[in-house]
Structure formats: structure tokens, C-alpha cells
Amino acid sequence: MSDSQAPSLVWRRRLQPILLPALAIFTAFVFGSLVIVLTDFSVLEAFKNFASAPGGSLSAAWKAIGTAYGSLLEGSLGSPARMIAALQSGDSKQIGDAFYPITESLVAATPYIFAGLAVAVGFRCGLFNIGAEGQLFIGAICSVWVGITLKGLPAIVHIPLALLAGAAGGALWAFVPAILKAKAGAHEVINTIMMNYVAFRLSEWLLNGPLKRPESANPVSAFIQPSAELPRFFPDPIRFHMGFFVALGVAAFIYWFLFKTTLGFEIRTVGANASAAKYAGMNITRNLIIAMCLSGALAGLAGANEVLGVNHNLANAFSAGYGFDSIALALLGKSHPFGVVLAAVLFGTLRSGSTRMQNVAQIPVDIISVIQALVIAFIAAPAIIRAIYRLKAVGEGEGAVFTRGWGK
Amino acid sequence: MAASTTTVSIKSLAEESHRARSRIFGAAFLIIAFLIFWLFANGVDPVLQSTFGLNQGNVKAEDRLPDWVIPSYGTVVMLSVVSAAIGGAQLARGFGRYTHLMLGLIVLMFIFSFLTWATRDASINLAGMLRTSVGAAVPITLGALSGILCERAGVVNIAIEGLMLSAALVATLVASVAQNLWIGLIAALLTGAALAAIHAVLSIRYKVDQIISGTVINIFSTGITSFISAKFMQVYPDLNNPGTFPNVSIPVLSSIPILGGVFFSSNIFTYGAYLLLIIIHVGLFYTRWGLRVRAVGEHPKAADTLGINVLRTRYINVMLGGMAAGFGGAYFTLGSVGRFDEVMTAGRGFIGLAAMIFGKWTPFGAFGSSLIFGFADSLASKLAILRVPIPSQFLLMAPYIATMIALAGLVGRAIPPAADGQPYEKQ
């Protein structure tokens, strides 16, 4: 109220956009550790003696959480001591091994950037694209097909062609729900989910039939031509490849497109207030379709990136749920391209560390999904976070609204 | 003056679009009629016959019905002619409010033609197939009923998939530990209600967008069920072995030829679904409670003015819907395979929502459309036996594609509750 409080209010207003996501992530991890503790037999055993030895049971709980998150960190970033030792020894193999976890995190972050951008572009137009997973599959199928069948091309032509094929496939897959939404008013949430299932079945069929590598017993495709592989920068165990930089470039492009072009402005206006956009003479149908197809193209690129940069072939269920995680990270990044990149690096780190957590602490990787769901919940309902940490609300615009019934 | 002209022009516009739509339907009917002929009659040898078995496996020898044998070519041609006639009539004058029914009829004829074509010179157990259809329709119906309970009160619930998945897991776990199916079932109902309560709190109290809130619960459920399944059930198989509810034949009804075996010799989940259908139908449309719920879903402000507690009604309905979904979730494990597998619901909750829309937010409409989806589901498994030259993966796509077509074709005209999806703020 008084003037003396004004500076703190200014600070609060500046800080809250960063503070809220940070607290949301922190709180989600606290809940995650609850799940870890409650499903750990040794901890539950220790808690049986809680009355007589409270210290012992608490330290058992603390140890379980520490092992879990410690191995998560070590799996995702590596151990600093090892890195220093490796650098001092100067042996390139040792250096590679020591820095392997951190490069793997970036490898995992790359598809997240694409898929997160996909969902974010949809959000900006008021569309909820839950179909990123299916679009990603179709993108991967298309680019693997181009990567296998086109022969004798120089890499500088072949790689862009394969990436474009992936984008086109994803865009095509998103076009179906887009046109159904624009013309018939069918809600894109259900339709994109249905398209996911159709995409899974389609890839299952392709990998058991037309695309199957003849000499293999498993449903996997042949390897792509070397000319279609995204170049890697380091010797072998390290899979860090050019896709990461392509992703950064695409993020910059999406930023330019959304905030510096007329079409981007129109898309954002349709998302913010469709009636106002219509009143201003914008073509809602066209904008919806363009935004959805762009979203699908980005998701398709995520799939293309995985097959061209990491796997070099297509296997069934190759995606570790990137499409679904991307919803969480688009919300976390406030649907802003740069926010999405940061969130994607964070999620990539979690995802690549979770494998080690599973091996060391016997905690299934699915705990990451639980934590992600909680992150979305806290981001979408900042009031919960504010209530827990007794933060005061500052006038900030809340997120997009999708629930407009089932019709148009 | 101005006002009356606007009314007139709106009216004529509406009529115009109605006629255009009616014509589109007529054209679609004709196209389907042509497809029936072209796909399923063309090139079929007229001497071939299709054989349909009409008995369930467990029928006594003296009660057995003879197989139903029909000429493949003639039947398909006849069905395509009938479809064409309906299409022509639709183009000429339209069926008005019966257009839906005609669409359903034509789809049925298309499917039956397909079956006749697929079984040319072969035989298929039609009764068994209908029976699996009803089985597959049960969780879809329960999902749709859950959706109806929520949406009639104005809360969109796309979390049904997640509720079912979690309930399926809890049912298995609890029933295995307690060695008692009923305790598992109760645990499933409570799980559904608890997760639905989270959805209710997020979307009613915190006014989180209901789609996001539903997605949160879906992702959470996928994560936590896979987590528990990987951490415990795969390590200790005893935790994943609850057994299943036995089939119980209803004394008189189950002896009706064909239909008795299809509808009335099943387990408690099927009967529970029937019971819920009737209770929700009567409750929604013939009781004071139902009138209040519908008022809250259509015009919460008016309901509030009349002294109905809007928020409490919504909380209660969402949690009741959660219990219905929990019951449906328990079907997957205790009523069907007797074992939990990761992400075993495979989109049935979403298909339930489509069935709800297809059935215009009414219980029996939803049941009817669930039967169609269930049929599409069972078609895939049965046709694999018939060596139909279509890869099984394409048949497995059928329910999902049917869902999309249903949504696209009907969502414009099936009108949801007016306040569906909108948070209510008391003034």
C-alpha cells in the first residue's frame, strides 16, 4: 500500500516468473522423494522402530532419497572428481568416459527441444496437441525411409531431405486433427490421442512388413545410409550430434516466427482471444490449421532427429515418451521458445540420469513421469505453490484456456 | 423491425445449413452403398456361402441352434441396394430426426457386408463375436457413464483413462494381497473417487484448465502405475495374481436364444454396467437430484440463484464419475485377464468419452455407441482367424478411427451441456 513497500513489490513481480517454476520443480521432487521412501522396503522396515529409534528410521529414509537423487545427478551430469582426474591424465578415452553422462543429457534434451516447441506452438494458438508422440513416430518413419532408400546423395543434400521428410510426415499427421477441428469442430485432444494409437499400429505394421530389415528377427528397420546420419563430433561412445544445434536454430526460428512475423502474431491472437481475432478479420480456420501443422512438423523433427542422429534405424517403441513429456516442458517453459529450451535441457538431464538411478537405486524410470505430472499440476495451479510457500499473488496473466466444451 | 429480420435470416440460415447437411448425409449414404458393392461383392463367386455360428461354446447339444448359412454375393448385393435406397430417400426428402438412426443402420450394413465377404466359403461364430463385443463394450460404457456424470454437472473429465488405469492397478494389488476380489473392487472404486477428487479440486477450487488438469492425472497415472508395476509386481508375481470374478448366468434371461448368451451370461462388471445405466438414466432424467445436476451443468448461475450448491454438486458428481471409472478400471484386471500390464487400458477411457459424445450425453445412447466400439474391438481379434488379407494392425486401428469419425460427424450436432468445462465463480 504505502510507498515504502513498492520496491519489494517490484522485486516480487520480477522474481515470481522464475520463482514459481523453480518452486514447482522443487516441490515435485519433494513429492517424488515421498514416493521413493514409501515404496522402499528397507525404509519402511526402519520406520517400524520409529518410536524407539526415530533417528535411525529418518536416516534410512534420507539415505534412500540421497541414493536415488545422487545417482540421478551422477547419471546425468557425471562426477566432477572423475572429470578432473580425467583432464589431468590427459587420456582422451578417460576424458570421453568422464564427460559421457553430460553429453548424453544433451542428446536426450535434443528431441525434447523439438517436441516441446511443438506443444508450445500449439498452446500459442489455443490448441492442445497431445499427439506429439504419434507425430514423432510418423516423422521418424518418413525420415528413416528417406534415409534408407535414397542412395548416393552427398550428406549436405541427404540430411536436409531426411529432416524435411520427418517434418512433412509430422505435419501431415497433425493435419488430420487440425482439419477435423477447423471444419467439424471435433476437439483436438481426443483426435490427437486417437492419431497416436493409429501411428503406433502403423509403425508396428511397417516394422513387421515393408520396412523390416530382412535378416533381423526383431521388428526393426534397416540402417540409414551413412550420408543421412547427423554428424557426431566426438569418438564413439559419445553420441552428441549436430541435431542439438539444429534444435537451437529451430528454437530461434520459432521465436522469430511467433514474435516477429504477421502470421505469428495472428496465431498468437487466435490463441489469446479467438473472437477478437475474428473481429479483426483474421482467418481462424487457416491459423488453426497452420499452427497445428507447424506443431506436427516440429514433433516430426523430434522423431527425425532421433533416427538420424542417435539410433540410425527405427525400432518399435523407440521413443521414450518424448511426446507426452513435452506437454510438461512446454508448460514449464511458459510456451516461450527459450523457456522451452531450458526446460528441455532440464528434462533431458532427468531422463538420462534416470537410467542410472534405475540401475543403482532400483527405482523405475517411471518416477520421472510422476514428477513431471506434479510439475504440470503446480505450474497450472500456481495457487497451490503460493499457498505452500505463502507467496503473495502478483497480477500476472495465467495460462491459456483450452476447455471450450467439445464444439467449436 | 431490425430484430425480426435478423431472426428470420438466422432461421433461414439454420434451415439452409440443415438442408446442406442433410444432402451431405445422403451423398455419404450413397457412397457407402457403392463401397459395399465394390469392396465386398465385386469378384465374389456367386456360389460361395457364408456361415455364421449362433451358439456359445457352452450350450448343451439339444439346445444348439443350426448354423446360419447365407449366399455371400446375394446378401452383399441386397445390402448395398438397401443402402442406396436409404441414401436416395435421404437425398430426396431427408429423414429429419431419424438421420442418426439411418446412419447407424448403414454402418451396421457395411460391417455385416464386410463380415459376409470375409466369411465367404468359411464360417465364423457370430454369437461368440457378439459376446466379446459386449465384453469389450463394458469398460467403454463405464468410461462413458463416468463422463456423463461429470459433464452433466459441467466438468470436462479427460482423466477417465488415467482413473481406469490406476484403479486397474490398485484392484489387482489389493485383491492379490487380501486374497479377496471384493476388497480389490472396493479399493478400485475408492481409487477412482480419490483421483477424481484431485481433478475436482484442481479444476473447481483452483480453476486449472480442465483439460490440463485431466492430462496431469493421465500422466501421473501412467507414471505411478508403471512405477509400481516395475518395482513390485514384476518382482513379486504373487502381487499380480488376483484371479477374476466368475461368470454368472442370469436364470431366465440367459436362456433366451442367441441374446441370452450374448448379454446375460457374464460377470458382475457387465451386470453392474447395466444397473448403472438404468440408475443414471432414471436419476438424471426423473429425479430431483438429476434436475439439479443438469441445471448446474447448463446454467450454474440460475441454479445458484435457486439455492442449489453448484460447487458441491460438481464435487459430488465428479467423484461419483470417478467411482464409475474405477469400476471400469477394475474390469480390465478382475473382470478380464486377471493380471495388470503396463498401460493396459490402451485409450479405452478416451474412447468412452467419444461414446459419450456419440450418445449425446445420455446413458443409453452412450451404451449403444459403446457396443459399436466394442464390436470394432472384437472384430480385430476374430478376423485374424479368418485369414483376411488385411494386416491385424490395421484392424486394431478400427476403434480409434471409428472414434475420430464419430467425433467429426456428430460433435457439431450433439450439443454438450451449456456450461461444460467452465469454472463457476460465485458472485
Interface residues (C-beta under 8 A of the other chain):
Chain A: V35 T39 F128 I130 V176 P177 L180 K183 A184 G185 A186 H187 V189 I190 N191 I193 M194 M195 Y197 V198 R201 L202 E204 W205 N208 G209 F324 I327 A328 L331 Q362 I363 P364 D366 I367 I368 S369 V370 I371 Q372 A373 L374 I376 A377 A380 A381 A383 I384 G399 A400 V401 F402 T403 R404 G405 W406 G407 K408
Chain B: V156 I158 L202 Y206 V208 D209 Q210 I211 I212 S213 T215 V216 I217 I219 F220 T222 G223 I224 S226 F227 I228 A230 K231 F232 A346 G347 F350 L353 A354 I357 P391 Q393 F394 L396 M397 Y400 I401 T403 M404 L407 A408 G409 V411 G412 I415 P416 D420 G421 Q422
